[in-house]
Structure formats: C-alpha cells, structure tokens
C-alpha cells in the first residue's frame, strides 16, 4: 500500500482554512455594518458551513489528472474492481 504524500494529507486542512477565511470575512463585514455581535456570529457560522460545502463540491467536480487516474487504476486492480 502506498503512503499518501504530505500534500494529500493536508488537503482537507486547506479546505477548512479557506472556508474559515471566507467566514471570518463575512463575519467582519456583518459586524462592521450592523454592530451586532450575535448576528455576526450567526453569519460567521452559516458562512463557514456554506463555504466549506461549496469548496468541497467544487473539489469533487475537478477531473483527476493522469497521475491520480493511474493511482486510482492501481488501487482498483489491487481490489479486483474495474475503473468504469
């Protein structure tokens, strides 16, 4: 079995950090415009969840490159499955 690379292991963390940055921006904009902390926290939470789901869905929509496809093919052959 092939050990995942460091980049592959950190990819979920990258998605969470991107969603967190977007959510902080949304929260700060709401806080700056309304001056209500509770409302800003609500928008922060909703923004985090929505942005995380959107980023994950976009990541799923990306077609794997040649190296990833070859790795998927090798994994399927090891387990006796087919690629299509």
PDB file of N, CA, C and O in Angstrom:
ATOM      1  N   UNK A   1       0.839  -1.178   0.000  1.00  0.00           N
ATOM      2  CA  UNK A   1       0.000   0.000   0.000  1.00  0.00           C
ATOM      3  C   UNK A   1       0.886   1.244   0.000  1.00  0.00           C
ATOM      4  O   UNK A   1       1.894   1.300   0.705  1.00  0.00           O
ATOM      5  N   UNK A   2       0.505   2.227  -0.788  1.00  0.00           N
ATOM      6  CA  UNK A   2       1.301   3.442  -0.933  1.00  0.00           C
ATOM      7  C   UNK A   2       0.879   4.455   0.124  1.00  0.00           C
ATOM      8  O   UNK A   2      -0.308   4.727   0.302  1.00  0.00           O
ATOM      9  N   UNK A   3       1.854   5.002   0.812  1.00  0.00           N
ATOM     10  CA  UNK A   3       1.616   6.027   1.831  1.00  0.00           C
ATOM     11  C   UNK A   3       1.230   7.334   1.137  1.00  0.00           C
ATOM     12  O   UNK A   3       1.902   7.731   0.186  1.00  0.00           O
ATOM     13  N   UNK A   4       0.149   8.026   1.588  1.00  0.00           N
ATOM     14  CA  UNK A   4      -0.221   9.294   0.965  1.00  0.00           C
ATOM     15  C   UNK A   4       0.856  10.351   1.206  1.00  0.00           C
ATOM     16  O   UNK A   4       1.519  10.367   2.243  1.00  0.00           O
ATOM     17  N   UNK A   5       1.006  11.223   0.226  1.00  0.00           N
ATOM     18  CA  UNK A   5       2.005  12.284   0.355  1.00  0.00           C
ATOM     19  C   UNK A   5       1.522  13.321   1.366  1.00  0.00           C
ATOM     20  O   UNK A   5       0.358  13.331   1.768  1.00  0.00           O
ATOM     21  N   UNK A   6       2.436  14.179   1.759  1.00  0.00           N
ATOM     22  CA  UNK A   6       2.097  15.212   2.738  1.00  0.00           C
ATOM     23  C   UNK A   6       1.025  16.141   2.185  1.00  0.00           C
ATOM     24  O   UNK A   6       0.128  16.565   2.913  1.00  0.00           O
ATOM     25  N   UNK A   7       1.120  16.454   0.907  1.00  0.00           N
ATOM     26  CA  UNK A   7       0.131  17.339   0.286  1.00  0.00           C
ATOM     27  C   UNK A   7      -1.254  16.698   0.296  1.00  0.00           C
ATOM     28  O   UNK A   7      -2.250  17.375   0.547  1.00  0.00           O
ATOM     29  N   UNK A   8      -1.320  15.399   0.025  1.00  0.00           N
ATOM     30  CA  UNK A   8      -2.605  14.699   0.045  1.00  0.00           C
ATOM     31  C   UNK A   8      -3.201  14.673   1.448  1.00  0.00           C
ATOM     32  O   UNK A   8      -4.417  14.778   1.610  1.00  0.00           O
ATOM     33  N   UNK A   9      -2.348  14.532   2.461  1.00  0.00           N
ATOM     34  CA  UNK A   9      -2.842  14.507   3.836  1.00  0.00           C
ATOM     35  C   UNK A   9      -3.305  15.872   4.304  1.00  0.00           C
ATOM     36  O   UNK A   9      -4.206  15.957   5.138  1.00  0.00           O
ATOM     37  N   UNK A  10      -2.716  16.947   3.792  1.00  0.00           N
ATOM     38  CA  UNK A  10      -3.065  18.291   4.238  1.00  0.00           C
ATOM     39  C   UNK A  10      -4.173  18.936   3.413  1.00  0.00           C
ATOM     40  O   UNK A  10      -4.616  20.035   3.746  1.00  0.00           O
ATOM     41  N   UNK A  11      -4.628  18.288   2.355  1.00  0.00           N
ATOM     42  CA  UNK A  11      -5.650  18.871   1.501  1.00  0.00           C
ATOM     43  C   UNK A  11      -6.935  19.202   2.265  1.00  0.00           C
ATOM     44  O   UNK A  11      -7.471  20.291   2.061  1.00  0.00           O
ATOM     45  N   UNK A  12      -7.457  18.336   3.124  1.00  0.00           N
ATOM     46  CA  UNK A  12      -8.657  18.727   3.882  1.00  0.00           C
ATOM     47  C   UNK A  12      -8.433  19.949   4.776  1.00  0.00           C
ATOM     48  O   UNK A  12      -9.344  20.755   4.966  1.00  0.00           O
ATOM     49  N   UNK A  13      -7.240  20.084   5.317  1.00  0.00           N
ATOM     50  CA  UNK A  13      -6.934  21.250   6.150  1.00  0.00           C
ATOM     51  C   UNK A  13      -6.964  22.522   5.307  1.00  0.00           C
ATOM     52  O   UNK A  13      -7.410  23.570   5.774  1.00  0.00           O
ATOM     53  N   UNK A  14      -6.492  22.430   4.076  1.00  0.00           N
ATOM     54  CA  UNK A  14      -6.533  23.587   3.179  1.00  0.00           C
ATOM     55  C   UNK A  14      -7.969  24.032   2.937  1.00  0.00           C
ATOM     56  O   UNK A  14      -8.256  25.229   2.936  1.00  0.00           O
ATOM     57  N   UNK A  15      -8.869  23.080   2.733  1.00  0.00           N
ATOM     58  CA  UNK A  15     -10.272  23.419   2.503  1.00  0.00           C
ATOM     59  C   UNK A  15     -10.879  24.088   3.723  1.00  0.00           C
ATOM     60  O   UNK A  15     -11.625  25.058   3.591  1.00  0.00           O
ATOM     61  N   UNK A  16     -10.570  23.585   4.904  1.00  0.00           N
ATOM     62  CA  UNK A  16     -11.115  24.155   6.129  1.00  0.00           C
ATOM     63  C   UNK A  16     -10.574  25.565   6.355  1.00  0.00           C
ATOM     64  O   UNK A  16     -11.313  26.451   6.784  1.00  0.00           O
ATOM     65  N   UNK A  17      -9.290  25.776   6.070  1.00  0.00           N
ATOM     66  CA  UNK A  17      -8.697  27.109   6.246  1.00  0.00           C
ATOM     67  C   UNK A  17      -9.308  28.101   5.267  1.00  0.00           C
ATOM     68  O   UNK A  17      -9.593  29.238   5.641  1.00  0.00           O
ATOM     69  N   UNK A  18      -9.513  27.686   4.011  1.00  0.00           N
ATOM     70  CA  UNK A  18     -10.150  28.582   3.038  1.00  0.00           C
ATOM     71  C   UNK A  18     -11.564  28.950   3.479  1.00  0.00           C
ATOM     72  O   UNK A  18     -11.960  30.112   3.386  1.00  0.00           O
ATOM     73  N   UNK A  19     -12.325  27.968   3.958  1.00  0.00           N
ATOM     74  CA  UNK A  19     -13.682  28.240   4.424  1.00  0.00           C
ATOM     75  C   UNK A  19     -13.659  29.143   5.653  1.00  0.00           C
ATOM     76  O   UNK A  19     -14.525  30.005   5.806  1.00  0.00           O
ATOM     77  N   UNK A  20     -12.683  28.952   6.521  1.00  0.00           N
ATOM     78  CA  UNK A  20     -12.561  29.782   7.716  1.00  0.00           C
ATOM     79  C   UNK A  20     -12.247  31.230   7.350  1.00  0.00           C
ATOM     80  O   UNK A  20     -12.797  32.153   7.950  1.00  0.00           O
ATOM     81  N   UNK A  21     -11.375  31.433   6.380  1.00  0.00           N
ATOM     82  CA  UNK A  21     -11.037  32.792   5.941  1.00  0.00           C
ATOM     83  C   UNK A  21     -12.263  33.486   5.364  1.00  0.00           C
ATOM     84  O   UNK A  21     -12.517  34.653   5.662  1.00  0.00           O
ATOM     85  N   UNK A  22     -13.024  32.771   4.540  1.00  0.00           N
ATOM     86  CA  UNK A  22     -14.238  33.343   3.963  1.00  0.00           C
ATOM     87  C   UNK A  22     -15.238  33.682   5.061  1.00  0.00           C
ATOM     88  O   UNK A  22     -15.861  34.743   5.030  1.00  0.00           O
ATOM     89  N   UNK A  23     -15.395  32.781   6.033  1.00  0.00           N
ATOM     90  CA  UNK A  23     -16.352  33.001   7.117  1.00  0.00           C
ATOM     91  C   UNK A  23     -15.947  34.183   7.995  1.00  0.00           C
ATOM     92  O   UNK A  23     -16.804  34.956   8.423  1.00  0.00           O
ATOM     93  N   UNK A  24     -14.663  34.327   8.264  1.00  0.00           N
ATOM     94  CA  UNK A  24     -14.191  35.473   9.060  1.00  0.00           C
ATOM     95  C   UNK A  24     -14.481  36.775   8.326  1.00  0.00           C
ATOM     96  O   UNK A  24     -14.908  37.757   8.935  1.00  0.00           O
ATOM     97  N   UNK A  25     -14.251  36.781   7.026  1.00  0.00           N
ATOM     98  CA  UNK A  25     -14.543  37.979   6.230  1.00  0.00           C
ATOM     99  C   UNK A  25     -16.027  38.328   6.308  1.00  0.00           C
ATOM    100  O   UNK A  25     -16.391  39.486   6.515  1.00  0.00           O
ATOM    101  N   UNK A  26     -16.881  37.317   6.142  1.00  0.00           N
ATOM    102  CA  UNK A  26     -18.327  37.552   6.214  1.00  0.00           C
ATOM    103  C   UNK A  26     -18.707  38.070   7.600  1.00  0.00           C
ATOM    104  O   UNK A  26     -19.472  39.027   7.722  1.00  0.00           O
ATOM    105  N   UNK A  27     -18.173  37.440   8.634  1.00  0.00           N
ATOM    106  CA  UNK A  27     -18.478  37.866   9.994  1.00  0.00           C
ATOM    107  C   UNK A  27     -18.040  39.289  10.267  1.00  0.00           C
ATOM    108  O   UNK A  27     -18.763  40.052  10.908  1.00  0.00           O
ATOM    109  N   UNK A  28     -16.854  39.656   9.782  1.00  0.00           N
ATOM    110  CA  UNK A  28     -16.368  41.024   9.996  1.00  0.00           C
ATOM    111  C   UNK A  28     -17.195  42.056   9.230  1.00  0.00           C
ATOM    112  O   UNK A  28     -17.446  43.152   9.732  1.00  0.00           O
ATOM    113  N   UNK A  29     -17.615  41.707   8.021  1.00  0.00           N
ATOM    114  CA  UNK A  29     -18.455  42.630   7.250  1.00  0.00           C
ATOM    115  C   UNK A  29     -19.786  42.854   7.959  1.00  0.00           C
ATOM    116  O   UNK A  29     -20.249  43.990   8.065  1.00  0.00           O
ATOM    117  N   UNK A  30     -20.405  41.776   8.444  1.00  0.00           N
ATOM    118  CA  UNK A  30     -21.679  41.914   9.155  1.00  0.00           C
ATOM    119  C   UNK A  30     -21.484  42.684  10.455  1.00  0.00           C
ATOM    120  O   UNK A  30     -22.298  43.543  10.794  1.00  0.00           O
ATOM    121  N   UNK A  31     -20.413  42.384  11.187  1.00  0.00           N
ATOM    122  CA  UNK A  31     -20.143  43.105  12.433  1.00  0.00           C
ATOM    123  C   UNK A  31     -19.904  44.585  12.169  1.00  0.00           C
ATOM    124  O   UNK A  31     -20.393  45.437  12.911  1.00  0.00           O
ATOM    125  N   UNK A  32     -19.162  44.890  11.126  1.00  0.00           N
ATOM    126  CA  UNK A  32     -18.886  46.289  10.811  1.00  0.00           C
ATOM    127  C   UNK A  32     -20.098  47.056  10.340  1.00  0.00           C
ATOM    128  O   UNK A  32     -20.185  48.266  10.550  1.00  0.00           O
ATOM    129  N   UNK A  33     -21.036  46.374   9.707  1.00  0.00           N
ATOM    130  CA  UNK A  33     -22.199  47.091   9.184  1.00  0.00           C
ATOM    131  C   UNK A  33     -23.354  47.147  10.171  1.00  0.00           C
ATOM    132  O   UNK A  33     -24.127  48.104  10.141  1.00  0.00           O
ATOM    133  N   UNK A  34     -23.499  46.148  11.051  1.00  0.00           N
ATOM    134  CA  UNK A  34     -24.644  46.147  11.963  1.00  0.00           C
ATOM    135  C   UNK A  34     -24.262  46.430  13.409  1.00  0.00           C
ATOM    136  O   UNK A  34     -25.114  46.853  14.190  1.00  0.00           O
ATOM    137  N   UNK A  35     -23.012  46.209  13.787  1.00  0.00           N
ATOM    138  CA  UNK A  35     -22.531  46.379  15.163  1.00  0.00           C
ATOM    139  C   UNK A  35     -23.222  45.416  16.141  1.00  0.00           C
ATOM    140  O   UNK A  35     -23.270  45.684  17.341  1.00  0.00           O
ATOM    141  N   UNK A  36     -23.756  44.296  15.631  1.00  0.00           N
ATOM    142  CA  UNK A  36     -24.376  43.290  16.481  1.00  0.00           C
ATOM    143  C   UNK A  36     -23.520  42.027  16.447  1.00  0.00           C
ATOM    144  O   UNK A  36     -23.376  41.385  15.406  1.00  0.00           O
ATOM    145  N   UNK A  37     -22.954  41.683  17.603  1.00  0.00           N
ATOM    146  CA  UNK A  37     -22.025  40.559  17.691  1.00  0.00           C
ATOM    147  C   UNK A  37     -22.733  39.231  17.435  1.00  0.00           C
ATOM    148  O   UNK A  37     -22.192  38.362  16.752  1.00  0.00           O
ATOM    149  N   UNK A  38     -23.937  39.070  17.976  1.00  0.00           N
ATOM    150  CA  UNK A  38     -24.659  37.806  17.815  1.00  0.00           C
ATOM    151  C   UNK A  38     -24.982  37.570  16.340  1.00  0.00           C
ATOM    152  O   UNK A  38     -24.811  36.459  15.838  1.00  0.00           O
ATOM    153  N   UNK A  39     -25.434  38.582  15.663  1.00  0.00           N
ATOM    154  CA  UNK A  39     -25.742  38.453  14.242  1.00  0.00           C
ATOM    155  C   UNK A  39     -24.481  38.144  13.436  1.00  0.00           C
ATOM    156  O   UNK A  39     -24.525  37.347  12.498  1.00  0.00           O
ATOM    157  N   UNK A  40     -23.369  38.763  13.792  1.00  0.00           N
ATOM    158  CA  UNK A  40     -22.107  38.495  13.115  1.00  0.00           C
ATOM    159  C   UNK A  40     -21.657  37.057  13.345  1.00  0.00           C
ATOM    160  O   UNK A  40     -21.130  36.423  12.431  1.00  0.00           O
ATOM    161  N   UNK A  41     -21.859  36.531  14.564  1.00  0.00           N
ATOM    162  CA  UNK A  41     -21.504  35.141  14.843  1.00  0.00           C
ATOM    163  C   UNK A  41     -22.382  34.171  14.058  1.00  0.00           C
ATOM    164  O   UNK A  41     -21.906  33.144  13.573  1.00  0.00           O
ATOM    165  N   UNK A  42     -23.659  34.501  13.937  1.00  0.00           N
ATOM    166  CA  UNK A  42     -24.561  33.659  13.149  1.00  0.00           C
ATOM    167  C   UNK A  42     -24.111  33.636  11.692  1.00  0.00           C
ATOM    168  O   UNK A  42     -24.035  32.567  11.086  1.00  0.00           O
ATOM    169  N   UNK A  43     -23.816  34.785  11.133  1.00  0.00           N
ATOM    170  CA  UNK A  43     -23.366  34.847   9.744  1.00  0.00           C
ATOM    171  C   UNK A  43     -22.011  34.168   9.579  1.00  0.00           C
ATOM    172  O   UNK A  43     -21.752  33.551   8.546  1.00  0.00           O
ATOM    173  N   UNK A  44     -21.148  34.273  10.580  1.00  0.00           N
ATOM    174  CA  UNK A  44     -19.868  33.566  10.548  1.00  0.00           C
ATOM    175  C   UNK A  44     -20.097  32.057  10.452  1.00  0.00           C
ATOM    176  O   UNK A  44     -19.489  31.390   9.615  1.00  0.00           O
ATOM    177  N   UNK A  45     -20.960  31.525  11.295  1.00  0.00           N
ATOM    178  CA  UNK A  45     -21.234  30.091  11.290  1.00  0.00           C
ATOM    179  C   UNK A  45     -21.857  29.621   9.992  1.00  0.00           C
ATOM    180  O   UNK A  45     -21.440  28.617   9.415  1.00  0.00           O
ATOM    181  N   UNK A  46     -22.855  30.351   9.541  1.00  0.00           N
ATOM    182  CA  UNK A  46     -23.512  29.986   8.286  1.00  0.00           C
ATOM    183  C   UNK A  46     -22.534  30.119   7.120  1.00  0.00           C
ATOM    184  O   UNK A  46     -22.500  29.260   6.238  1.00  0.00           O
ATOM    185  N   UNK A  47     -21.750  31.175   7.112  1.00  0.00           N
ATOM    186  CA  UNK A  47     -20.764  31.375   6.048  1.00  0.00           C
ATOM    187  C   UNK A  47     -19.721  30.279   6.025  1.00  0.00           C
ATOM    188  O   UNK A  47     -19.304  29.841   4.953  1.00  0.00           O
ATOM    189  N   UNK A  48     -19.291  29.828   7.198  1.00  0.00           N
ATOM    190  CA  UNK A  48     -18.305  28.755   7.273  1.00  0.00           C
ATOM    191  C   UNK A  48     -18.866  27.467   6.694  1.00  0.00           C
ATOM    192  O   UNK A  48     -18.214  26.816   5.878  1.00  0.00           O
ATOM    193  N   UNK A  49     -20.058  27.098   7.106  1.00  0.00           N
ATOM    194  CA  UNK A  49     -20.654  25.849   6.634  1.00  0.00           C
ATOM    195  C   UNK A  49     -20.916  25.897   5.130  1.00  0.00           C
ATOM    196  O   UNK A  49     -20.578  24.960   4.407  1.00  0.00           O
ATOM    197  N   UNK A  50     -21.510  26.977   4.669  1.00  0.00           N
ATOM    198  CA  UNK A  50     -21.827  27.085   3.244  1.00  0.00           C
ATOM    199  C   UNK A  50     -20.556  27.105   2.400  1.00  0.00           C
ATOM    200  O   UNK A  50     -20.485  26.422   1.378  1.00  0.00           O
ATOM    201  N   UNK A  51     -19.565  27.866   2.807  1.00  0.00           N
ATOM    202  CA  UNK A  51     -18.336  27.929   2.013  1.00  0.00           C
ATOM    203  C   UNK A  51     -17.594  26.598   2.037  1.00  0.00           C
ATOM    204  O   UNK A  51     -16.996  26.219   1.030  1.00  0.00           O
ATOM    205  N   UNK A  52     -17.618  25.885   3.150  1.00  0.00           N
ATOM    206  CA  UNK A  52     -16.974  24.579   3.210  1.00  0.00           C
ATOM    207  C   UNK A  52     -17.659  23.583   2.278  1.00  0.00           C
ATOM    208  O   UNK A  52     -16.989  22.819   1.583  1.00  0.00           O
ATOM    209  N   UNK A  53     -18.973  23.588   2.262  1.00  0.00           N
ATOM    210  CA  UNK A  53     -19.710  22.693   1.362  1.00  0.00           C
ATOM    211  C   UNK A  53     -19.445  23.046  -0.097  1.00  0.00           C
ATOM    212  O   UNK A  53     -19.246  22.153  -0.921  1.00  0.00           O
ATOM    213  N   UNK A  54     -19.439  24.333  -0.427  1.00  0.00           N
ATOM    214  CA  UNK A  54     -19.197  24.751  -1.809  1.00  0.00           C
ATOM    215  C   UNK A  54     -17.781  24.381  -2.244  1.00  0.00           C
ATOM    216  O   UNK A  54     -17.592  23.891  -3.357  1.00  0.00           O
ATOM    217  N   UNK A  55     -16.794  24.604  -1.398  1.00  0.00           N
ATOM    218  CA  UNK A  55     -15.412  24.254  -1.736  1.00  0.00           C
ATOM    219  C   UNK A  55     -15.276  22.748  -1.928  1.00  0.00           C
ATOM    220  O   UNK A  55     -14.607  22.296  -2.856  1.00  0.00           O
ATOM    221  N   UNK A  56     -15.904  21.979  -1.061  1.00  0.00           N
ATOM    222  CA  UNK A  56     -15.836  20.515  -1.195  1.00  0.00           C
ATOM    223  C   UNK A  56     -16.515  20.047  -2.475  1.00  0.00           C
ATOM    224  O   UNK A  56     -16.004  19.152  -3.148  1.00  0.00           O
ATOM    225  N   UNK A  57     -17.642  20.627  -2.820  1.00  0.00           N
ATOM    226  CA  UNK A  57     -18.334  20.239  -4.048  1.00  0.00           C
ATOM    227  C   UNK A  57     -17.522  20.618  -5.281  1.00  0.00           C
ATOM    228  O   UNK A  57     -17.488  19.870  -6.257  1.00  0.00           O
ATOM    229  N   UNK A  58     -16.878  21.762  -5.239  1.00  0.00           N
ATOM    230  CA  UNK A  58     -16.023  22.149  -6.357  1.00  0.00           C
ATOM    231  C   UNK A  58     -14.816  21.221  -6.479  1.00  0.00           C
ATOM    232  O   UNK A  58     -14.386  20.909  -7.590  1.00  0.00           O
ATOM    233  N   UNK A  59     -14.275  20.784  -5.358  1.00  0.00           N
ATOM    234  CA  UNK A  59     -13.152  19.851  -5.382  1.00  0.00           C
ATOM    235  C   UNK A  59     -13.576  18.505  -5.964  1.00  0.00           C
ATOM    236  O   UNK A  59     -12.799  17.855  -6.662  1.00  0.00           O
ATOM    237  N   UNK A  60     -14.796  18.092  -5.678  1.00  0.00           N
ATOM    238  CA  UNK A  60     -15.293  16.834  -6.238  1.00  0.00           C
ATOM    239  C   UNK A  60     -15.532  16.930  -7.738  1.00  0.00           C
ATOM    240  O   UNK A  60     -15.470  15.924  -8.444  1.00  0.00           O
ATOM    241  N   UNK A  61     -15.805  18.134  -8.227  1.00  0.00           N
ATOM    242  CA  UNK A  61     -16.092  18.320  -9.649  1.00  0.00           C
ATOM    243  C   UNK A  61     -14.831  18.323 -10.509  1.00  0.00           C
ATOM    244  O   UNK A  61     -14.921  18.199 -11.730  1.00  0.00           O
ATOM    245  N   UNK A  62     -13.668  18.460  -9.896  1.00  0.00           N
ATOM    246  CA  UNK A  62     -12.419  18.517 -10.651  1.00  0.00           C
ATOM    247  C   UNK A  62     -12.067  17.116 -11.143  1.00  0.00           C
ATOM    248  O   UNK A  62     -12.096  16.148 -10.384  1.00  0.00           O
ATOM    249  N   UNK A  63     -11.738  17.031 -12.415  1.00  0.00           N
ATOM    250  CA  UNK A  63     -11.370  15.752 -13.010  1.00  0.00           C
ATOM    251  C   UNK A  63      -9.938  15.398 -12.589  1.00  0.00           C
ATOM    252  O   UNK A  63      -9.064  16.264 -12.611  1.00  0.00           O
ATOM    253  N   UNK A  64      -9.683  14.129 -12.203  1.00  0.00           N
ATOM    254  CA  UNK A  64      -8.326  13.754 -11.781  1.00  0.00           C
ATOM    255  C   UNK A  64      -7.333  13.819 -12.939  1.00  0.00           C
ATOM    256  O   UNK A  64      -7.675  13.503 -14.079  1.00  0.00           O
ATOM    257  N   UNK A  65      -6.090  14.237 -12.634  1.00  0.00           N
ATOM    258  CA  UNK A  65      -5.067  14.284 -13.677  1.00  0.00           C
ATOM    259  C   UNK A  65      -4.528  12.875 -13.934  1.00  0.00           C
ATOM    260  O   UNK A  65      -4.999  11.909 -13.334  1.00  0.00           O
ATOM    261  N   UNK A  66      -3.549  12.763 -14.819  1.00  0.00           N
ATOM    262  CA  UNK A  66      -3.035  11.450 -15.228  1.00  0.00           C
ATOM    263  C   UNK A  66      -2.451  10.661 -14.062  1.00  0.00           C
ATOM    264  O   UNK A  66      -2.685   9.457 -13.953  1.00  0.00           O
ATOM    265  N   UNK A  67      -1.694  11.324 -13.189  1.00  0.00           N
ATOM    266  CA  UNK A  67      -1.077  10.626 -12.059  1.00  0.00           C
ATOM    267  C   UNK A  67      -2.147  10.102 -11.096  1.00  0.00           C
ATOM    268  O   UNK A  67      -2.052   8.978 -10.604  1.00  0.00           O
ATOM    269  N   UNK A  68      -3.151  10.915 -10.834  1.00  0.00           N
ATOM    270  CA  UNK A  68      -4.225  10.480  -9.945  1.00  0.00           C
ATOM    271  C   UNK A  68      -5.026   9.344 -10.567  1.00  0.00           C
ATOM    272  O   UNK A  68      -5.415   8.404  -9.873  1.00  0.00           O
ATOM    273  N   UNK A  69      -5.276   9.428 -11.884  1.00  0.00           N
ATOM    274  CA  UNK A  69      -6.027   8.377 -12.556  1.00  0.00           C
ATOM    275  C   UNK A  69      -5.256   7.065 -12.534  1.00  0.00           C
ATOM    276  O   UNK A  69      -5.842   5.999 -12.347  1.00  0.00           O
ATOM    277  N   UNK A  70      -3.950   7.139 -12.724  1.00  0.00           N
ATOM    278  CA  UNK A  70      -3.121   5.937 -12.675  1.00  0.00           C
ATOM    279  C   UNK A  70      -3.163   5.327 -11.266  1.00  0.00           C
ATOM    280  O   UNK A  70      -3.253   4.109 -11.119  1.00  0.00           O
ATOM    281  N   UNK A  71      -3.098   6.166 -10.245  1.00  0.00           N
ATOM    282  CA  UNK A  71      -3.169   5.671  -8.867  1.00  0.00           C
ATOM    283  C   UNK A  71      -4.521   5.016  -8.590  1.00  0.00           C
ATOM    284  O   UNK A  71      -4.586   3.970  -7.943  1.00  0.00           O
ATOM    285  N   UNK A  72      -5.600   5.631  -9.079  1.00  0.00           N
ATOM    286  CA  UNK A  72      -6.923   5.032  -8.905  1.00  0.00           C
ATOM    287  C   UNK A  72      -7.026   3.684  -9.619  1.00  0.00           C
ATOM    288  O   UNK A  72      -7.611   2.735  -9.098  1.00  0.00           O
ATOM    289  N   UNK A  73      -6.447   3.617 -10.823  1.00  0.00           N
ATOM    290  CA  UNK A  73      -6.461   2.354 -11.561  1.00  0.00           C
ATOM    291  C   UNK A  73      -5.702   1.263 -10.820  1.00  0.00           C
ATOM    292  O   UNK A  73      -6.145   0.116 -10.766  1.00  0.00           O
ATOM    293  N   UNK A  74      -4.557   1.626 -10.250  1.00  0.00           N
ATOM    294  CA  UNK A  74      -3.765   0.643  -9.495  1.00  0.00           C
ATOM    295  C   UNK A  74      -4.526   0.156  -8.270  1.00  0.00           C
ATOM    296  O   UNK A  74      -4.506  -1.035  -7.959  1.00  0.00           O
ATOM    297  N   UNK A  75      -5.195   1.066  -7.575  1.00  0.00           N
ATOM    298  CA  UNK A  75      -5.966   0.678  -6.394  1.00  0.00           C
ATOM    299  C   UNK A  75      -7.125  -0.241  -6.774  1.00  0.00           C
ATOM    300  O   UNK A  75      -7.425  -1.197  -6.058  1.00  0.00           O
ATOM    301  N   UNK A  76      -7.772   0.049  -7.898  1.00  0.00           N
ATOM    302  CA  UNK A  76      -8.875  -0.807  -8.321  1.00  0.00           C
ATOM    303  C   UNK A  76      -8.408  -2.181  -8.715  1.00  0.00           C
ATOM    304  O   UNK A  76      -9.105  -3.160  -8.450  1.00  0.00           O
ATOM    305  N   UNK A  77      -7.239  -2.294  -9.345  1.00  0.00           N
ATOM    306  CA  UNK A  77      -6.719  -3.604  -9.735  1.00  0.00           C
ATOM    307  C   UNK A  77      -6.310  -4.421  -8.513  1.00  0.00           C
ATOM    308  O   UNK A  77      -6.435  -5.645  -8.508  1.00  0.00           O
ATOM    309  N   UNK A  78      -5.821  -3.741  -7.478  1.00  0.00           N
ATOM    310  CA  UNK A  78      -5.443  -4.449  -6.245  1.00  0.00           C
ATOM    311  C   UNK A  78      -6.658  -5.064  -5.567  1.00  0.00           C
ATOM    312  O   UNK A  78      -6.572  -6.134  -4.964  1.00  0.00           O
ATOM    313  N   UNK A  79      -7.809  -4.367  -5.674  1.00  0.00           N
ATOM    314  CA  UNK A  79      -9.019  -4.851  -5.003  1.00  0.00           C
ATOM    315  C   UNK A  79      -9.931  -5.632  -5.939  1.00  0.00           C
ATOM    316  O   UNK A  79     -10.996  -6.085  -5.519  1.00  0.00           O
ATOM    317  N   UNK A  80      -9.540  -5.797  -7.190  1.00  0.00           N
ATOM    318  CA  UNK A  80     -10.316  -6.597  -8.139  1.00  0.00           C
ATOM    319  C   UNK A  80     -11.480  -5.866  -8.759  1.00  0.00           C
ATOM    320  O   UNK A  80     -12.350  -6.511  -9.345  1.00  0.00           O
ATOM    321  N   UNK A  81     -11.541  -4.563  -8.661  1.00  0.00           N
ATOM    322  CA  UNK A  81     -12.638  -3.780  -9.245  1.00  0.00           C
ATOM    323  C   UNK A  81     -12.272  -3.295 -10.626  1.00  0.00           C
ATOM    324  O   UNK A  81     -11.154  -3.490 -11.103  1.00  0.00           O
ATOM    325  N   UNK A  82     -13.256  -2.648 -11.267  1.00  0.00           N
ATOM    326  CA  UNK A  82     -12.995  -2.074 -12.592  1.00  0.00           C
ATOM    327  C   UNK A  82     -12.973  -0.556 -12.457  1.00  0.00           C
ATOM    328  O   UNK A  82     -13.467  -0.005 -11.474  1.00  0.00           O
ATOM    329  N   UNK A  83     -12.398   0.113 -13.449  1.00  0.00           N
ATOM    330  CA  UNK A  83     -12.260   1.569 -13.390  1.00  0.00           C
ATOM    331  C   UNK A  83     -13.501   2.281 -13.887  1.00  0.00           C
ATOM    332  O   UNK A  83     -13.677   3.459 -13.578  1.00  0.00           O
ATOM    333  N   UNK A  84     -14.364   1.630 -14.636  1.00  0.00           N
ATOM    334  CA  UNK A  84     -15.536   2.336 -15.191  1.00  0.00           C
ATOM    335  C   UNK A  84     -16.807   1.624 -14.868  1.00  0.00           C
ATOM    336  O   UNK A  84     -17.884   2.077 -15.256  1.00  0.00           O
TER     337      UNK A  84
END
